[in-house]
């Protein structure tokens, strides 16, 4: 049956000449018959022929109707397409401008949709990802806090909501290679971690039940990236031994290429929990996060209620460690997209507005072009063209423009997606695994087609609506004569007003985000980040198993680095400033009332000279010194925030701070107070912080901070080389300047990208909006040449002509800006989560946007006004 239909279509295609011939013969026959009837009735041959032709009707119209009666013929489509191509070829300026504007709008919108699709639409690369939940605890200061190992065991044993519940935490190792030791990021996970995710290794196997228990063999699973880069993609790697921090681990598997676990960023190695660290042996030690798979039929809300009930039970059983602790359960996708979701939604909205402006601009161009085609269309209608035939022609032209714009837009989108993906800093990209899936795929291609069809509909409907409301005789009578039609003035003006309003919304958003980013970077840090270099150090614990050995190694590092030319001072810290409120401690003030509450403060282990290297300001007391070491009285330096909260109205020097039980080993005497150093993220408030001597509480993980006389970036290679020469067992990584570290924090990256991208959208919207206004005013002036000539012939001054044109531009601009400012109030409320230090209704920002757009609009309108004022009345009237 399909072959029969195809055969009929082919036969119809090749019989078009016969159809036309038979149609002409049929029409001639009917005219002849009517003529004979009239002659028989007494009319002359000439009069009968004329009357027959008149009664028979318009031959061209009848031919069109006959063609339409048999359906949309292939040959008419080809005719429409050829005619549309001729029209665009005869108007290259219009064609190129329209296609470029469409390509710009489509390219940006498709590119941003590519990111939204990869992050928010496509499922996570796990088995049934909608059932995967992030499981954590809560505290008074933390809506999402780490689990302790002991709490996790109880949650796993007591819950009725999860078919499996596992935990993970970050870890660092020194991987022994032929060229020496290299620090690698790793993860410690419970035995069922990969089973819960539904991930099967590409090579080898996953962890078996019980392999995370103390005393079990040391095994490791490699990420695909580590397998390729560090082991050359050796398919025989399973069963081989790798040395991690001096301990032999057997490789049991390699993860698939598409696997990524965003909460752990760039982890290259995965090992079982095995022997608990000294901290994990306490229920109060919180360093794990959970991931669970819901049982069939269990909702996230039910799971949360179940876990909260367990949390209350644990709080009653362990009031010292679990006081004020609750449970938190949310979809794993929400954890991954928590920070990036509002940014993506903002960018998608901005891209959509930019696409709207682009379509409005092209629609304005089509309205302008339709004015110049009014006589052509009127003549075609008079010669028999039907509304259906004209509409089909407009649809063909719209589809042709949309197809060309879509082709350019898709090419631009591919380039933009690759560019934006490449521009995402590594520190941010490690937590965004969906970036690998950004690109042209089925979803983005369908979105591009949908955008193109929508654009084609708009492009086809604009001239159709314009001409359907214009009487045909107006086109024949007016032709190219002298004034812009009322319909054009209204439609063109309305489109420009909408364009300017959208531009205002984007400009206000860009202004608010730009202000937020500026204020974020000018937060009072409490130290001088200039001329500071920083890098992470890792000591192999098999080489330095004792605290005394670790302290000796750190002393050696500081002595060597401090003596280098160009170094002002150096220090060590457990956590750099402007990173996070983390590595916290629960404290109790000796001699003050205590009811078992958790007084949580930032805890930093620092070397003597660290605070001086930061140039933190000492308020009272003293800094830590070399004398504050093991065997000496335990001391501590605190910041202003801690002093204000826990020692209001009194001098904290000499006071004693300890743990909740005031254990003798935990007691530390306050010897100094420093001005607040911004330890937390830039957009987070300063927390209470205590600085403990590193030499009294050593650790194998630390960060070296060096103040240099020269540019710190140029000194970093020398610093790394010096450390490797000093001690080949040191793991050195993440060498950057302090300003780079600050700029790569999550808050800085999110605010920078939001401000930069929306700023680009706003700049393009400003340009397109001003160009659209220029087009409207310029066209209006060109259509009013005769009117302006008459005015000037009657004595109007050039200043009056300037005022006439600029008033029209001013009305459009004021209306667009006014509507845009009203819409911006609502739009700015939607992005208030991304704002820092600036109100969503910031009046100076709104005023600046209005002034900038008004100035640009008036500047664009000045050229048409200048041309209008230079009209020669005689030439204008002669041309008419």
N, C-alpha and C positions, 0 to 999 in steps of 0.2 A: 504493500500500500504506500509506504513512503516513497518508493521508487516511482510509482505512478504519478504522485504529486510532483516529484522532481521533473519527471518527463513533461508534465503539463506546463510547468513553469518555463522549462527550456523552450518548449514549442511556442509558448506565448511570447517569450523574449525574441525568438527568431521570426515571429510572424507579425512584428509591429508594423512593418511596411505594408503588409497586406491589410492589416487592420485600418491603417490610415487611408489606404486606397479605397477599401470598401466603405469607410465612413464618408469619404468625399463623394463617392458614387451614390450612396444613400441620400446624402444631403442634396446633391444635384437633382436626383430623381424627384424628391419631394418638392423642390423649388419648381421644377419643370411641370409637375402635375398641377401645382397651385396656379402657375402661369397659364396653363391650358384652360383651367376652369374659368379664370378671369377673362381670357380671350373669348371663350364660348359665351360668356355673359355680356359681351359687347365692348369690352375694353380694347384699346389698341395694344399692339405687341409691346411697345416701349413702356406704356403706362402699366400694363399687366406685369412686365418683368420688374419694374420698380416697386409696385405694390406687393408682389410676391416676396421680393427680398426683404421689404419692410415687415411684412407679416411673419416671415420665417424667423426673423430675429438675428442677433449678432452671431455670425458664423464662428468667430474666435471663441466666444463664450460657450457655444454649443460643443466645439471641439474639446475645450477644457472639461466641460461637464461629462462628456462621453468618456474621456480618459479617467476622470475621477470615479465614474460609475463602475469601471472594471477594477478599481482598487489602485493602490500606490504602486505605480509601475517603476521598474528598475531604471528605465531610461529617464523618467522625470526626476528621480533622485540624483542620477548622474548630472542632469541638467542643472538642478539646484546647486549641486556641489561645485560644478564648473563656474556657475554664475557667482557663487559666494567667493570662490578663489579669485575671480576677476575683480570683484568689488574690493577685496582686501589688497590685491595687487595694485589697484588704481589709487588706494588710500594707504600707502605704506606707513605713514606717520601714525595714523589711527591704529592700524593692525599691530605694529610693533609696540606701541604704548599699551594697548589693551592686553596683549599677550604677556608683556613684562609685568604689568601690575597683577594680573591673575596668577602668574607663576610665582611672584613674590608672596602673595597672600596664601596660595595653596601650599607652596613649599614650606613656609613657616608652620602652618597649621598641621600639615602631614608630619613634619619632623617632630613637633611637640607631641602629637598623638602617638608617634612611635615610642616615645618614652613612657607615656601614660599607659599604652597598651602593654608594654613589657613589664611595667611595675604594678599596675592596678587591675588589669583585665586578665592577662594570662595567668594561669595557676602556678603556684610554686612547684619546682621540679621534684616533687615527692609523691608518694602513693597517697591518694585521697587527702590532699593537703588541707581541705576544709575542716578535717577532724583533728588537725594538729594544733595544740594549745601551748602558749607560753605560760609557765607556772613559776610564780615567784612569791615572795612574802612582802608585806608592807610594814612600815614603821611610821612614827609620827612625822618624820622629816622626809620619808621616801614613799611615794606611791608604788614604786616597784623596787624591791630590795632583794639582795641575794638570799639564797637558802643556806642554812648550815647543813653539814653532812648528816648530823644526827636528826635534824628536823626532816630532811629529805627521806631518811629511812622510815620515819613514822608516817609521813604523808603517803609514801608508796605502800606501806603495810595497811593503813587504815582507810584509804579512799575507796569509794565504790563507783567512781565516775570514769576512771581511765583504764583502758585495757593494758596500757604500759605507761610507765613514768620514768624518765631518765634525766640525768644531769650532765652538765658540761662546765668547764672553766678554762681560762687561758693559761698557757704555760710557755716558758722559753727554754730552749736547750742549745747546747753548743755541739754542732755536728762536725765530726772529724772528717776532713777531706785530705786529698793529697797535698793541697797547698796550705793546710793548717786548719784551725777551727773556725767555723762560721756560725754566728747566731741564727737560729731559725725560730719562727713563731709556731707554736704547737697548741694542742688542746688535749686536756685530760677529760675523758668521758666515761660514763658507766657502761656496762657491758651490752645493754640493749639499745644504745643510742641510735645506731644505724638501722636496727630493726624497727624502732619506733618511727623513724622517718620513712621507712620503706625504701632504703637505698641499698643496693647490692654492689659490692666491689666489681670493678671491671676485670681485675685479676685477683686470684686468690680468694680469700674469704673475709667475713667480718669477724667481730668479737663474739666468742661463744659465752653462754651463761656461766657465770662464776669467774671469768677471766679478769674481772676488776677487783678481786679480793686480795688482801695482803698475802704475800708469799708466792703468788702465781708467777709464771715465767714472764719476762719482759718482752712484750711484742709491740709492733707498731704498724699502722696503716698509713700509706702515703697518699697525699693528694695527687691529682693528675698532673698539676703544674710542677710539683716537686719531682715526680717520677720522670717528667720530660726534661726538666732543666738540670736537676742535680744528679740524676742517674741515667741520663741519655736515652730514656724510653726503653730500657732493658726489660724485655718481657720475661726474662729469667730472674728478676729481682726477688720474687717470692721465695722465701726460705733463706735468703742471704741475711747477713748480720750488719747492722750499722751501729756506730758508736755515738751515743748521745750523752754529752757531759761525762764522758769516761765510763759509761755503762753500756754493755752490749744489748741491743734490742734486735729481735728477729722480725723481719718484714713478713707479714701474713697476707697483705692485700694492697691493692691500688684502687682508689676511688674512680668512678667514671668522670669523663671530661665535663659533663654538664652539671655535676654536683657542686653546689656552693651553699654555705651556711652563713648567712649574713651576720648574725650576732657574733661570730668568731672571726669575721673579716678574712684575713689572708693566712689562716692556719695551714701549714704545709704538712704537719705530722699529727697523727691522732694516736694517743696511747690510752690504755685503761687507767682508771683511778689508782688502782693498786694501793700501795702503802700511803695512808693518810699523812699529809704534812703535819708538822707539830701544831699548827693553828687549827687544823680540821679535827683534832682530837677534843676540842672544846665545842659544846653546843652553841656558845656565843660567837663562834667564828663563822662569819657569813661570807662565802666566796664562790658559791655555786648558783647556777640558774637551771631551771627545769624545763623540759619539753615533754608533753604528754599526748597520747592519742586517745580521744574520746571513745567510749564504748558506743555501740550502735544504739540510737534512740536517746542519748544523753545530750542535752543542750549545753552550751557554754555557761549559761546562767545557772543551770542545775549543778554543774561542776564547780562553779565558784561558790555556791552555797555549801556544797559538800566540803570543800577545802577550808572555808571559813569556820565551819563547825569543828574541824580538826584543829585549826589554829587556836580556837578558844579552849579546846581541851588541853593542848600543849601549854598554853599560857597558864592554865590552872595547875598543871603538873610541874611546870618549871618556871615559877614566877621570877626568879632572878634573871634568867637569860631570855625569856619569851614575853616579858611584860610589854603590853601595847603593840604586839605583833599580830598582824592579820595575814590573809592570803590574797593573792592576785592571780586571776586567770583571764587571758585574752587570746584571741586567735593569733597564731604565729605570724600571719601576714600583717596584722596590725602592729606588731613589734617591729617588723622590718620597715614598714612604711610610716611609722609614727611621726618622724621628723620631716620626711620628704613628701608626704601626701599633700599638705597645704601648699607646698611649693609647686608641685606638679599641677594641682588644681588651678593655682594662680596662673601658671604659664599657659595652660590649656585655655583658660578664659581670655588671657591676653592675645593668644594666637587667634582665637575665634573672633575677637573684636577687630583684629588687624585684617582678617579675611573679610569681615563685613565691610570694612572701609574700602578694601580693594574692590569688592563687588560693587559697592556704591559708586566708586570712581569710574569703573568700566560702564556701569549703567548710565552715568552722567555723560560719558563719551558717546554712548549709543544714542542718547537723547539728542545730543548735539548733531550727530551724524544723521539722525532721522529727520531733523529740520532741513538739512541740505538735500534729502531724498524725497521731500514731499511732492515735488512736481513729477519726479520719476514714478512714484507709487500711484499718483493720481492718474497719470497717463496709462499705466498698466491696468488700473481698474477700469478706466474708460474703454480700453481696448478689449475688456472681457475677463481680466484676471479675477477670480473669485476670492473671497476672504480665506477660504481653506487653502487655496493655492499660495496666497501671500504669507499666510501663517506658516505654511510648510517651508517657504523660503527663509523666513526669519528663524525658524527652528534649526534649519540647516546651517545658517550663518552662526547662530549661537553655539551649536554643537561643534562647529569647526573652531571657533575661538576657544571654547572650553577645552577641547581636545588638545589644542596647541598649548594653552596655558597649563593644562594638567601634565602634559609631557615635560614642559619646562619645570613645573612645580615638583614633580616626582624626582627629577634630576637634582634640583636644588635641595629637596628634602633628604635625599641620600647623602649629599655632601654635608648638609647641616648636621644630620645625625652622627656622621663620622666625626665631624669637627667638634661638636659638643661633647661626645663621648671621650674624645682625646683630651679635651680641655678639663675634664673633671680630675681634680688632683687625686693622686694615688691614695692619700689618707682618707678621702671620701669615697673613692671608687671601691675600696676593700669592703665597705659596708653596704654596697649597692650591687649585688650579684646580677641583678636583672639587666645591667648595662650590656652584658654579653649578648643579650637577646634583642637589643635595639637594632633595627634595620628594616629594610623593605621585605615584608612578608605578606601572608594572605590578609591579615587584619588591616595593615596599613594600606595595602593595595585596594581593598574594598572601601576603606575610608576615603582614599583619593578618588576613586570612581564616584562615590556618593557626593563628594564635594564638587567634582566636575559636573555631575548631572544637575546638582542644585544651581551651580553657576550657569550652566547651559539654559536651564529653565528661566532664570532671571534675565539672561541676555536675550532670550527669545521673547519673553513676555514684555520687556520694556518697550521695544519699538512697536510691537503688536498693539499694546494698550495705547501707546501714543497716537498711532495712526487710526485706531478704531474709534477714537473720540474726536477725530478731526474730519469735518465734512470734506468730501472729495473735491468739490468745486473750489474750496478755499485753496487747495494746492494748485489748481489750474489757474485761478484768478491771481493769486498772490505770487506764485512762483518763487522767485528769490527776493521779493521786495521786502522792504525796509524795517519791520519791527518784529521783535520776538513775540511769539504767540503767548497768550495768557497761560495756556496749559503748560508750555515749556518753562515759563518763568516760575510757575508754582512748583512743578515737579522738580526741576533742577535746583531751585532754592531749597526745597525740603530735603533733597538728598544731601546737599552741602551742609545744611544744619545738622542732620544726623551724623554726618562724617565728622564735623567739628566737635559734636557732643561726645562721640566715641573717643576722639583724640584727647579731649579733656580728661575723661576717665582714666585712660592709660597714662597720661602725663601726671595726674595726681598720684596714681599708684606708684609710678616710678619715683616721684619726688619724695613720697613718704618712705619708701623702701631705701632710697638713697640716703635720706636723713638718718634712718635707723642704722644703716651700715656705718655712716660717719660717726655717729655717737657711740656705736659699739666699739669702734677702733680707738675712741678717745676716752674710754672708761679709765678712771683713776686706778692704775695698776699697783701703786705702792712701791714700785721699783723701776729701775731704768733698763729697758730691754735692749737699748742700743749697745753695740760692740760686745754682745754676748753670744758665744757659741755653745752648743749643747750636743751631747751624744750619750747614748745608753751603753752601760757597761754590764757585763755578765761574767761572774767568776765561776769556773767549774767547781762544783762542790766536792768532787772527788780529789781535787788538788788542794782545795782550801776547806777542809771539813769542819774546822773549828773557828769560833769567833775570833780568837786571837790572830789566826792566820789571815782571815779576811781583813781584819783591821790593819794588819801590817801591809797587806797588798794595797789597800786604799791609801795608806800613808805614803807608800812608795809612789803611787800614781800622782798624788797631789804634790809631793816634793819635786818630782821630775817635771811635771807640767808647769808648776809655779816658777821654776828656774829657767824656763825657755825664754829666749828673746821675744819681745812683743807681747808677753803675757803680763797683765796687771795683777790678777789674782785668780784663784780657782776654788771650787767647792763641789761637794757631792750632796745629792738629795735623793730621797726615795721617790718623790713625785715633783715634777716641775710645776711652777705656777701657771695659772690660766688654763688648767686642764680639767679639773673636776673636783667636786666635793666628794672625795672618796678616800679609801684607806683611813677609815675613821676609828675612833676609840671612845669607849664609854668611861666617863670620869666621875669621880666623887670628890668634893672638896672637904678635906679634914676640918672638923670643928663646925661644920654647917649642917643644918637639918637635912636629913636624907630619908626618902620614903621608897627607895627601890626604883626610882625613875631612871630612864636611860638618858643621861646627859651626853649627847653625841657631838664630838668635835673632830675636825680634821687632825690627823696625826702625820707628822713629817719627821723622818730621821735625817738629820743633816750633819755635815762635817763642820768643824770650826772654820770660819772664813766664808761659809756659803752665803749667809745673810749679808755679810759685807760685800761679797762679790755681786750680789743683786743690787747693792746700794739701798737696802732696806734701812729705814731710819729707826734708830734706837731711841725710845722715849725715856725709859728709866732703867736702872740696873745695868747689867752687862750682857755681852754676847757670849756664846759658847766658845770655849777655848780648848787648846790641846790637853789641858789638864783635866777636862771632863771626859774621863775614859773609864774603862772597867776597873773596878776596885776602888773607885772614888765615889763620893756621895752622888746619888742620882739627882740631876738637876733638869730644869726645863725652862724654855723661853716661850712666852705666849704673845698673842697679838692683842690689839686693842679691843676687838670684838669680844674675845673671851674675857678680858678684864672687865669690860663694861657689864657683861651679863652675870658673871659669877662673883665679881668683887665690886659691886656698885658702891661708890662713895668711900672706898678704902684702898689702901695701897696693897697690891697683890704680892709685892716682893716679900720673900720669906714664907709665903703661904705654901701649904702642902696639898698636892693633888695625887690621887691614887685611883685604883679600880673600885668597883662597887663594894667590895669587902675591905677596902683599905689594906690589902695584903702587903706585908712589909717589903717584898721585892718590887711592888708597884709604886711605892711612895716616891714622889719627886718634888723637889723644892723649886719654886719659881725664883729665878735669878734675873730675869729681864723681861721687858715688855717692848715690842716693836710695833710700828704703825702697820695697819692692815696691808698685807700683801694679797693681791687678788688670786687666791688659789683656785677658785671655781671658774667655770666657763664665763665668758665675757658677759653673757646675758643673765647670769645668775648672781644673786646677792653674795656678799662676802660672808664667809662662815667663821665661826670661832676655830682657832687653830693653835696647836701646840707643836713646838719644835724641840725634838729630843736629840741628844748627842748620838750620832751614828756610831761613835766609838764605844758607846755603852749598850748598843742594840744593833749589831751588825746584820747585814743581809747580803746575799750574793747578787741581788739585782739593785742597781743604782744608776743615777744619771749624773754625768760630769758637766759642770757649768764653768766656762772660762771667759773672763773679761779680757779682751784684747785691745791693744793700742791701734792696730790696723783694722780694716774691714774684716769682720768675723768669718764671712763666707770664704774669703781668700785664705784664711788661716786654717780652715777645717782640714784640708788634705795633710798639712804639716802635723796637725794635732793627731790625726789617725795614725800616721806613719810613726810618730814618736811613741805612741802607746803600743803599737805592734812590736817595735824594737825593744821597748822596755820589758814587755811581758807577752810572749807569744800565746799564752793560755787565755788571754783576755778576749772576750767576745765584744766587738765594737759594732754598733749599728745606729741607724737613724741620726746620722750626723747632719745637723742643720743649725742655722742661726736661731736665736730666740724669737726674733720677729717672724721667721718662717713658721716656727712652732705655733705661735699665736695665730698667724694667718690661716693655719691648717686645722684649727679647732673646728668642731662641728658647727658651733654657732656662727663663727666667722664665715665658714664656707657657705652655709645656707643663706645667710644674709647677703653675702657678696653675689652669689649666683642669682638670687631673686632680684636684687637691685640691678644687676648688669643686664639680665635678659629682659626684664620688663622695661628697663631703660631703652634697650634697643627697639622693642616693640613701640614704645612711646615716640621715639625719634622717627621711626618709619611712619607712624600714624600722623605725626605732626607734618611731615613732608607731604604725605598723600592728601591730608586735609587741606593744607595750604594750596597744593596744586589743584585740587578740586575747586576750591574757591576761586582761584585765578581763572580756571577754565570757564566757570559760570559767568564771572564778571566780564572776561574778555569776549565771550560769545554774545553776551547781552549788549556790550558796546558795539560789536560788529553789526548786530541786527538793528541797532538804533542810530546808525550812521546818518541816515536821512533826517531823523528827528533832531539829532545834535546839530547837523548842518543848518536846519531851519532856525533853531534857537540862536545859533551864532550869527546867522544872517539878520535876525531880528534884533541883534545887539547884545546877546548874552556874552558875558566876559568868560575868559578861560577859568577864572576862579570858580565861577558858577558851575561850569562843566565838571571841574574837579570835585566840587561839593556834591553834584548829582550822582557821580559814579561812586564816590567814597561813602555817601550815605547808604546806598544800596549794599555795599560791602559791609559797612558798619552794622546795618540791621541784621544781616545774615550772621555775622560774627558774634554779635551780642546775644542773639537768640541761641546759637549753638553753644556758646560758652555758658550761658545761663542754664540751659537744660543739662549740659555736661556736669556743671558743678552740683546740681541737685542729685543727679545720678551718682556722682562721685562720693557723696556722703554715705549712701548705702553700700557702694562698692568698697570703700575704705573700711567699713565695719567688718566686711568679710575677710579682710587680710590683717585684722588687728593682732592675730596670733603671731604674725611675722614681724610686727613692729617692736622696736625697742627705743624707749626714751622719747617717743613722740606720740601724740594723740592721733587717733584715726581722723579726727576733724580739725587737724592743725590748720589754723587760719592763715598763717604766713605761706604755707605750701599752696593752699588754694589760691591765694592772691597772686603769688608768683606765676603759677600756671596760667591764670587768666591774663596776666600782663604779657607773658611770653607769647601765648597763642594770639592774643589781640595784636601785638606788635608784628608778629610774622604774617598774620592775615592782612593787616593794613599795608605792609611792605609788598606783599604779593599783589594787592589790588592797585598799588600806585602805578604800575606800568600800564595797565589798561586805561586808567584815568589819564595818564600822560598822553597816550595815543589819542584818546577822545578829545582832550583839550587841544591837540594839534590838528584836528580835522579842518580842512579847507572847505568853507561853506560852498563855494562855487563848484569845486570838484565833486563834493558829496551830492549836490543837487543834480549836476550833469550826469553823474553815474546812475541816478534814479530815472 
